[in-house]
C-alpha cells in the first residue's frame, strides 16, 4: 500500500513511501512542493549592471577656447547667420 497516494498524508511536505510506512519531509531551501514532490526553483535572475554615464571628453589644454557645436536641423547644421557674415559696404 502506498500511503503517499493520499494527498492529505503530508500537507505542504514531500511524502516518501517505504514498505509498511511513510515519512513526511519538508522541502529544502530553494525548493518547493510541486505535484507532491520537492523540486528546485529556477535560479533568480541577476540584477542588470548599473547604468554608467558615457565617458567624458578629455579636458582642453589651458587657454583653449570652447566652441559649442552648431545647432543641428534634419538636414545638418544651421547656416551661418547673415548678420554675422562678412560686411560688404554698399556700392
C-alpha positions in Angstrom: 0.0 0.0 0.0 1.3 3.5 -0.9 0.2 5.9 1.8 1.6 8.8 -0.3 -1.3 8.4 -2.8 -3.4 10.2 -0.2 -2.7 13.9 -0.8 -3.6 14.6 2.8 -0.9 12.4 4.2 1.8 15.2 4.2 0.2 18.6 3.5 2.8 21.0 2.3 5.6 18.4 2.6 7.0 15.7 0.4 5.7 12.2 1.2 8.3 9.4 1.0 6.8 5.9 0.9 8.6 2.9 2.4 7.4 -0.7 2.9 4.6 -0.5 5.5 5.2 3.2 6.4 5.9 6.7 5.0 7.7 9.8 6.0 6.9 13.5 5.5 9.9 15.7 4.6 9.9 19.5 4.3 11.4 20.9 1.1 15.0 22.1 1.3 15.8 25.8 0.8 15.5 26.8 -2.8 12.9 24.0 -3.4 9.1 24.0 -3.3 6.4 21.4 -3.4 5.2 20.5 -7.0 2.8 17.7 -7.5 3.7 16.2 -4.2 7.4 16.3 -4.8 10.1 18.8 -3.8 11.5 20.5 -6.9 14.2 23.1 -7.3 13.1 26.5 -8.4 14.7 28.4 -11.3 17.7 30.4 -10.2 16.9 34.0 -9.6 17.6 36.4 -12.5 20.5 38.6 -11.6 20.0 42.4 -11.4 21.2 44.2 -14.5 24.5 46.1 -14.2 24.1 49.7 -13.1 23.9 52.3 -15.8 27.1 54.2 -16.2 27.3 57.7 -17.9 29.1 57.9 -21.2 32.8 58.7 -21.0 33.6 62.4 -20.9 35.9 64.1 -23.3 39.4 64.9 -22.1 39.8 68.4 -20.7 41.0 71.1 -23.2 44.5 72.5 -22.8 44.9 75.7 -20.8 43.9 78.7 -22.8 41.9 76.8 -25.4 38.5 78.3 -26.2 35.5 76.1 -26.0 33.4 76.5 -29.1 29.9 74.9 -29.0 28.9 72.9 -32.0 26.4 74.5 -34.4 22.7 73.5 -33.8 21.5 70.7 -36.0 18.5 70.5 -38.2 17.1 67.5 -40.0 19.4 68.5 -43.0 22.5 69.2 -40.9 23.9 72.3 -39.2 22.1 75.6 -39.5 23.7 78.1 -41.9 25.8 80.9 -40.5 23.5 83.9 -39.7 23.5 86.6 -42.3 24.2 89.3 -39.8 27.5 87.7 -38.9 28.8 87.2 -42.4 31.5 89.4 -43.8 30.3 93.0 -44.1 30.3 94.4 -47.6 29.8 98.1 -48.0 27.1 99.2 -50.3 28.2 100.4 -53.8 
